[in-house]
Amino acid sequence: MNTIRKSSKDELLYNTKSEMIVTNIIRNRRSIYANEFTGEDIPDDILQEILVNATWAPTHKMTEPWRFIVFKGKYLEEYGQYVSEYYKEYYKDKLSHDDFIAKCDFLREYPLKAACMIGVILDKHPKANLPEWEEIAAVSSAVQNMALTCTAYNIGSYWSTPDSAIDFVKKFGLKENEQSLGLVFLGCYDHANHHSKKKRSSIDEKVSYME
């Protein structure tokens, strides 16, 4: 059994490297956006690993309330066209003509360098009688498993949840008990030169102990 002890500086020391590997993956996970992708493909076996790991998320009563649709190839182009059209009315009165054209072009080309997009669907169990928030929490945990697996393989990912992403997934048919929760973008990126400046609040601001 692995044991944990504290050093004189009150830092945790571990008997194996596996704990630090997990910690590093969690702390190095970042949202990498599609305009930072290189257009390279993700090997099928790695994509399969990402999806399998998603299904090992915690799930109350083992309802496994998730379903995924993998969009590749022409569907990336279809989404780019869809999202460009989706926001035309929104942007046309807010931008100059040239900026409006540039924005539409950006939206149309935005998904094209992704290796794939994964439609995230909440598949609510009809008989489990669970609060919906628990089922959404399970799906969110599944998406986090995707993100952590991507980080381990130096693959970029982020979960996109605007109305356009949610509505796009709906186009491919949802059952009465299903709900679209948007798209996860996956893609290769230059991880060696990607440096995030985002920080986290001190744990002292977020945690209290009752002893």
Secondary structure by P-SEA (a helix, b strand, c coil): cbbbbbccccbbbbccaaaaaaaaaaaabbbbcccccccccccaaaaaaaaaaaaccccccccccbbbbbbcaaaaaaaaaaaaaaacccccccccaaaaaaaaaaaaaccccccbbbbbbbcccccccccaaaaaaaaaaaaaaaaaaaaaacbbbbbbbcaaaaaaaacccccccccccbbbbbbbccccccccccccccccccccccc
